[in-house]
């Protein structure tokens, strides 16, 4: 048994080594029911994302994922809400981006909240 566990663990760590460097976890504040989809940088440096969808039956989460997919140019399946599914503050997992790539892309898109 011990040998099997070692092999599984070894395979998992070898297979995920490259992927883990290209995954970003970000915390965002979502504002459902907005006039338009928009990405804002708050005064404290955080991100607020307004989506037009209401906060009903996961529609705002789906809109958030779709909007981030468009902004980042990646498929929706690469974006997952990992914490805060029913809260306005959410942690989102984004595959295929390093932290530096994320920071650069968001700097291009985000406007500053007044």
C-alpha positions in Angstrom: 0.0 0.0 0.0 2.7 2.5 0.9 4.3 2.0 -2.5 1.1 2.8 -4.3 0.5 6.0 -2.4 4.1 7.1 -3.1 3.6 6.6 -6.8 0.3 8.5 -6.9 1.7 11.3 -4.9 4.8 11.5 -7.1 2.7 11.5 -10.3 0.4 14.2 -9.0 3.2 16.5 -8.0 5.0 16.0 -11.3 1.9 16.6 -13.3 0.8 19.7 -11.5 4.2 21.5 -11.2 3.9 23.4 -14.5 0.2 24.1 -14.0 0.5 25.5 -10.5 2.8 28.3 -11.8 0.0 29.3 -14.3 -2.9 29.6 -11.8 -3.9 32.8 -10.1 -6.3 33.2 -7.2 -7.8 36.7 -7.0 -10.3 38.3 -4.7 -13.0 40.5 -6.3 -16.0 42.4 -5.1 -19.0 41.8 -7.4 -21.8 44.3 -8.0 -24.7 42.6 -9.6 -27.4 44.5 -11.5 -25.1 47.1 -12.9 -25.8 49.3 -15.9 -23.0 47.6 -17.8 -20.2 45.1 -17.2 -17.2 47.0 -15.9 -14.0 46.4 -14.0 -13.0 49.0 -11.4 -9.9 49.5 -9.3 -11.0 50.7 -5.8 -9.1 53.3 -3.8 -7.6 50.6 -1.6 -6.2 48.7 -4.7 -8.9 46.1 -4.8 -11.1 45.1 -7.7 -14.8 45.6 -8.1 -16.5 44.1 -11.1 -20.0 45.3 -12.0 -22.1 42.8 -14.0 -25.5 43.5 -15.5 -27.0 40.1 -14.3 -29.0 40.0 -11.1 -27.8 38.1 -8.0 -30.4 35.3 -8.6 -29.7 31.6 -9.1 -26.0 32.0 -10.0 -26.6 34.5 -12.8 -24.2 37.0 -11.4 -21.5 34.3 -11.0 -22.0 33.2 -14.6 -21.8 36.8 -15.8 -18.6 37.3 -13.8 -17.0 34.3 -15.4 -18.2 35.4 -18.9 -16.9 38.9 -18.4 -13.5 37.8 -17.1 -13.3 35.3 -20.0 -13.8 38.2 -22.5 -11.3 40.5 -20.7 -8.6 37.9 -20.4 -9.2 36.1 -23.7 -9.4 32.7 -22.2 -12.2 30.0 -22.2 -14.9 30.2 -19.4 -13.8 26.7 -18.3 -10.5 28.2 -17.1 -12.3 30.4 -14.5 -13.9 29.1 -11.3 -15.4 30.8 -8.3 -13.8 28.9 -5.4 -15.1 30.9 -2.4 -18.0 33.2 -1.9 -20.4 31.6 -4.4 -23.4 33.4 -2.7 -21.4 36.5 -1.4 -20.4 39.7 -3.1 -16.7 39.2 -2.2 -15.4 36.2 -4.1 -12.2 34.3 -4.7 -11.8 33.4 -8.3 -9.3 30.8 -9.7 -7.9 31.6 -13.1 -5.9 29.0 -15.0 -3.5 29.9 -17.7 -2.2 33.1 -16.1 0.7 34.0 -13.9 0.4 36.8 -11.4 2.4 39.1 -13.6 0.2 38.5 -16.6 -2.9 39.0 -14.5 -1.6 42.3 -13.1 -0.7 43.5 -16.6 -4.1 42.6 -18.2 -6.1 44.1 -15.3 -4.1 47.3 -15.5 -5.1 47.7 -19.2 -8.8 47.2 -18.4 -9.5 48.6 -15.0 -10.7 52.1 -14.5 -10.4 53.9 -11.1 -13.5 54.2 -9.0 -14.5 57.8 -8.2 
